[in-house]
Amino acid sequence: MSRQTAHLTYAIRSPRTQPRLVTCEEFGCEAWAKGWTTTIPADQLDIFRAACNGQLDGLKRQAISVDSDAGLMFTFLPGNPCFDARNPEGRVPHLMYPPAPEFYFVGPGETRRGFSVKGSRQHTRAEDWREDMQEHLARVKRDEERGLR
């Protein structure tokens, strides 16, 4: 085995995926699962009611309201979408990245310039890639035992 073929790089690459907006249930949102309470100042009640009616993000919410010194306190029972669900007013939405397929490569062992898939051999199954690596390592070990390396 030549030195060039003794050094191989085994790499797994996945393409980037685009996140998608998901429901509170899909996201595992704690507010959706357990419910939550918030207090709204009197001057923001119109916007808050519009949000609860789904006028801002299309998601209706049911709340129980109680007067308090700081304004109205609203309690949302479990199963109500939270206000992060659809990104109203610049909040971080519930995003999930779909799983990406994995691609398995075997290429030249030169890694100082980084690994490139160009000129590499691609396996379509992880099992084939793993078997290729095991066979290669067995050849390297056999050559070392014979004093060829």
C-alpha positions as CSV (number, residue, x, y, z in Angstrom):
1,M,0.0,0.0,0.0
2,S,1.5,3.3,-1.0
3,R,1.6,6.2,1.5
4,Q,-0.9,8.1,-0.6
5,T,-3.5,5.4,-0.3
6,A,-2.7,4.7,3.4
7,H,-4.0,8.2,4.3
8,L,-7.7,8.5,3.6
9,T,-10.3,10.9,5.0
10,Y,-13.7,9.5,5.9
11,A,-16.2,12.3,6.2
12,I,-20.0,12.7,6.7
13,R,-21.6,15.8,5.2
14,S,-25.2,17.0,5.5
15,P,-26.7,19.9,3.5
16,R,-28.0,22.9,5.4
17,T,-31.8,22.8,5.8
18,Q,-34.1,25.7,6.2
19,P,-36.0,26.0,9.4
20,R,-39.8,25.9,9.4
21,L,-42.3,27.5,11.7
22,V,-44.0,24.9,13.9
23,T,-46.9,24.9,16.3
24,C,-46.4,25.1,20.1
25,E,-47.3,21.4,20.3
26,E,-44.7,20.4,17.8
27,F,-42.1,22.6,19.4
28,G,-42.8,21.2,22.9
29,C,-43.6,24.7,24.2
30,E,-43.9,24.8,28.0
31,A,-46.5,27.6,27.9
32,W,-48.7,25.6,25.6
33,A,-48.3,22.4,27.7
34,K,-48.8,24.0,31.1
35,G,-50.5,27.3,30.5
36,W,-49.3,30.7,31.6
37,T,-50.3,34.0,33.2
38,T,-49.5,37.5,32.1
39,T,-50.4,41.0,33.3
40,I,-51.3,43.6,30.7
41,P,-51.3,47.4,31.5
42,A,-54.6,49.1,30.7
43,D,-53.1,51.1,27.8
44,Q,-52.2,47.9,25.9
45,L,-55.5,46.0,26.3
46,D,-56.7,46.7,22.8
47,I,-53.6,45.2,21.2
48,F,-53.7,42.3,23.6
49,R,-57.3,41.6,22.8
50,A,-56.6,41.7,19.1
51,A,-53.8,39.2,19.6
52,C,-56.1,36.9,21.6
53,N,-58.7,37.1,18.9
54,G,-56.1,36.1,16.3
55,Q,-56.1,39.4,14.5
56,L,-52.3,39.7,14.7
57,D,-51.1,36.2,13.9
58,G,-54.1,34.1,13.0
59,L,-54.0,32.1,16.3
60,K,-57.0,32.5,18.7
61,R,-56.3,32.2,22.4
62,Q,-58.8,31.9,25.3
63,A,-57.9,33.6,28.6
64,I,-59.5,34.1,31.9
65,S,-59.0,37.7,33.1
66,V,-58.8,39.1,36.6
67,D,-58.4,42.8,37.7
68,S,-55.2,43.5,39.5
69,D,-53.4,46.7,40.7
70,A,-51.0,46.5,37.7
71,G,-53.7,46.0,35.1
72,L,-55.6,43.0,33.9
73,M,-54.1,39.6,34.7
74,F,-54.8,36.9,32.1
75,T,-54.5,33.2,32.7
76,F,-54.1,31.0,29.6
77,L,-55.0,27.3,30.2
78,P,-52.9,24.5,28.6
79,G,-53.4,24.1,24.9
80,N,-53.4,27.8,24.0
81,P,-50.7,28.9,21.6
82,C,-48.1,31.2,23.2
83,F,-47.3,34.6,21.8
84,D,-43.9,33.3,20.4
85,A,-45.7,30.8,18.1
86,R,-46.0,33.1,15.1
87,N,-43.4,35.8,15.7
88,P,-45.6,38.7,16.6
89,E,-43.8,41.9,17.5
90,G,-40.3,40.6,16.7
91,R,-40.2,37.8,19.2
92,V,-38.3,34.6,18.4
93,P,-40.8,32.1,16.7
94,H,-40.9,28.4,17.2
95,L,-38.5,27.1,14.5
96,M,-37.4,23.6,13.8
97,Y,-34.8,22.3,11.4
98,P,-36.0,19.3,9.4
99,P,-33.6,16.4,9.5
100,A,-31.1,16.5,6.6
101,P,-29.8,13.5,4.8
102,E,-26.3,12.4,5.4
103,F,-23.8,11.7,2.7
104,Y,-20.7,9.5,3.2
105,F,-17.4,10.3,1.5
106,V,-14.0,8.7,1.3
107,G,-11.3,10.9,-0.1
108,P,-7.6,11.8,-0.1
109,G,-6.0,12.0,3.3
110,E,-4.6,15.5,2.9
111,T,-6.4,17.6,5.5
112,R,-4.2,20.7,5.8
113,R,-6.3,22.5,3.2
114,G,-9.6,21.0,4.5
115,F,-11.6,18.1,3.1
116,S,-13.3,18.5,-0.2
117,V,-15.9,16.1,-1.6
118,K,-14.5,16.8,-5.1
119,G,-12.6,13.7,-6.3
120,S,-14.0,11.7,-3.4
121,R,-15.9,8.5,-3.5
122,Q,-19.4,8.6,-2.1
123,H,-21.2,5.8,-0.3
124,T,-25.0,5.9,-0.3
125,R,-25.3,3.8,2.9
126,A,-23.7,4.3,6.3
127,E,-23.1,0.6,6.5
128,D,-21.0,0.5,3.3
129,W,-19.0,3.5,4.4
130,R,-18.3,1.9,7.8
131,E,-17.3,-1.4,6.1
132,D,-15.0,0.5,3.7
133,M,-13.3,2.2,6.7
134,Q,-12.9,-1.1,8.6
135,E,-11.4,-2.8,5.5
136,H,-9.0,0.1,5.0
137,L,-7.9,0.1,8.7
138,A,-7.3,-3.7,8.5
139,R,-5.1,-3.2,5.4
140,V,-3.1,-0.5,7.2
141,K,-2.6,-2.7,10.3
142,R,-1.6,-5.7,8.1
143,D,1.0,-3.6,6.2
144,E,2.4,-2.2,9.5
145,E,2.7,-5.8,10.8
146,R,4.6,-6.8,7.6
147,G,6.9,-3.8,8.0
148,L,5.7,-2.1,4.8
149,R,5.0,1.2,6.5
